[in-house]
Amino acid sequence: MNGKQWHGWGPEQAEQHYLIEPRALAGGGPIRHISEFLRASGWRDKSKTGLLHMASPDRTLRVAYDPHTIPGGWTIHGRAAGANGEWSAHLGLQTPVEIVAGLTDALTQPRSAHAPNVWAPLQEQHWHTRFEGQHYTATSPDGTAWLQYHQSPDGSTMWWTGAKDQQDNGWTANLTSTTPLHLVQAFATELAGPDPVMRPRGRVPNSAQIRTRSVSVTPSQLSAWQQARITAARAATWARNSARTTRQRAGTRPASSTVGARTRR
């Protein structure tokens, strides 16, 4: 097979795609961006036709996508475990999968030793932060996206976020105040990310607030990019499992050593 052919048994044809910015207004995108990464990270796939339902190996976390319910979209849930309380996040249908992945990818990774700062990635991208009454809000430089720590008059709190253009197209999401802060920070990092995201022709939102650039992409390029993400997830999972096994073995004292110690006494 020469360089001009691929597994489709013919000359590989480039397909038109578009790089879209700001990414928060790029539209939903393919849910496999989320599901394949979680599957490669060892998550259980309990999905049914047209729906996505995945659970972490220890069953304390689940990620679901349902486009049929109202309002529909993503539901991410964490059970109470140790010092961590129960938490959940609900993200609208048009939340870009790259931004959703900021949260869901972080579910598979160990926490950093550093204290999380939700606002830091937003401020690094020159988002405007301020108090608005009882709320603390960050707004993107173009005003289309926001993240707010919302406090109601009854004292209840939550994270409220989203993006909208002048035609009111976009999405909203809310995360309970019990959502671990390192997860909210990971979400905020992708929300404010400066890099455009790619969508195929026919999947570009009709919005005056987005900027697009046409690019030609071959199927093999798309496959390679997707595979790189999956490979990274598998490698990280293997490394974590290997480290866990090593710690378990190191913490297990051989029976022969115990017997020998008793004999010497």
NORQUISUL-V340530 format. One record per backbone hydrogen bond with DSSP energy under -1.0 kcal/mol. NH is the residue of the N-H (numbers start at 1). CO is the residue of the C=O. E is the energy in kcal/mol with one decimal. If there is no record, write none. Layout:
<<NH | CO | E> <NH | CO | E>>
This chain:
<<5 | 2 | -1.8> <6 | 10 | -1.1> <9 | 6 | -1.5> <12 | 4 | -1.8> <15 | 217 | -3.3> <17 | 215 | -2.9> <18 | 199 | -2.8> <19 | 213 | -2.7> <20 | 197 | -3.2> <21 | 211 | -2.1> <25 | 22 | -1.7> <26 | 23 | -1.8> <33 | 30 | -1.7> <34 | 31 | -1.6> <35 | 31 | -2.3> <36 | 32 | -2.1> <38 | 34 | -2.1> <39 | 35 | -2.6> <40 | 36 | -2.1> <42 | 39 | -1.5> <43 | 38 | -2.4> <44 | 55 | -3.0> <46 | 53 | -2.9> <51 | 48 | -2.4> <52 | 65 | -2.2> <54 | 63 | -2.9> <55 | 44 | -2.2> <56 | 61 | -2.5> <59 | 56 | -1.9> <62 | 77 | -2.1> <63 | 54 | -2.6> <64 | 75 | -2.6> <65 | 52 | -2.3> <66 | 73 | -2.4> <73 | 66 | -2.3> <74 | 91 | -2.8> <75 | 64 | -2.6> <76 | 89 | -2.7> <77 | 62 | -2.4> <78 | 87 | -2.7> <79 | 60 | -3.0> <81 | 84 | -2.4> <84 | 81 | -2.2> <87 | 78 | -2.2> <89 | 76 | -2.5> <90 | 174 | -2.7> <91 | 74 | -2.1> <92 | 172 | -1.9> <95 | 92 | -1.8> <97 | 28 | -2.8> <99 | 96 | -1.1> <100 | 96 | -2.2> <101 | 97 | -2.6> <103 | 100 | -1.2> <104 | 100 | -2.4> <105 | 101 | -2.6> <108 | 105 | -1.6> <109 | 106 | -1.1> <123 | 119 | -2.6> <124 | 120 | -2.2> <126 | 123 | -1.8> <127 | 122 | -2.4> <128 | 139 | -2.7> <130 | 137 | -2.2> <132 | 135 | -3.2> <135 | 132 | -2.1> <136 | 149 | -1.7> <137 | 130 | -3.0> <138 | 147 | -2.8> <139 | 128 | -2.1> <140 | 145 | -2.5> <143 | 140 | -1.9> <146 | 162 | -2.2> <147 | 138 | -2.2> <148 | 160 | -3.0> <149 | 136 | -2.9> <150 | 158 | -2.9> <152 | 156 | -3.0> <155 | 152 | -2.2> <158 | 150 | -1.9> <159 | 175 | -3.2> <160 | 148 | -3.1> <161 | 173 | -2.6> <162 | 146 | -1.8> <163 | 171 | -2.2> <164 | 144 | -2.4> <165 | 169 | -2.0> <168 | 165 | -1.8> <171 | 163 | -2.2> <173 | 161 | -2.7> <174 | 90 | -2.3> <175 | 159 | -2.3> <176 | 88 | -2.6> <179 | 176 | -2.0> <183 | 180 | -1.3> <184 | 180 | -1.6> <185 | 181 | -2.6> <186 | 182 | -1.6> <187 | 183 | -2.2> <188 | 184 | -2.6> <189 | 185 | -2.2> <190 | 186 | -1.5> <191 | 187 | -2.4> <192 | 188 | -2.1> <197 | 20 | -2.0> <199 | 18 | -2.3> <201 | 16 | -1.7> <203 | 200 | -2.1> <207 | 205 | -1.3> <211 | 21 | -3.3> <213 | 19 | -1.5> <215 | 17 | -2.7> <217 | 15 | -2.9> <222 | 218 | -2.1> <223 | 219 | -2.6> <224 | 220 | -2.3> <225 | 221 | -2.3> <226 | 222 | -2.3> <227 | 223 | -2.6> <228 | 224 | -2.1> <229 | 225 | -1.4> <230 | 226 | -1.8> <231 | 227 | -3.0> <232 | 228 | -2.0> <233 | 229 | -1.7> <234 | 230 | -2.4> <235 | 231 | -2.5> <236 | 232 | -2.3> <237 | 233 | -2.2> <238 | 234 | -2.6> <239 | 235 | -2.3> <240 | 236 | -2.2> <241 | 237 | -2.5> <242 | 238 | -2.5> <243 | 239 | -2.3> <244 | 240 | -2.3> <245 | 241 | -2.3> <246 | 242 | -2.4> <247 | 243 | -2.2> <248 | 244 | -2.2> <249 | 245 | -2.4> <250 | 246 | -2.4> <251 | 247 | -1.7> <258 | 254 | -1.5> <259 | 255 | -2.4> <260 | 256 | -2.5> <261 | 257 | -2.3> <262 | 258 | -2.0> <263 | 259 | -2.4> <264 | 260 | -2.2> <265 | 261 | -1.2>>
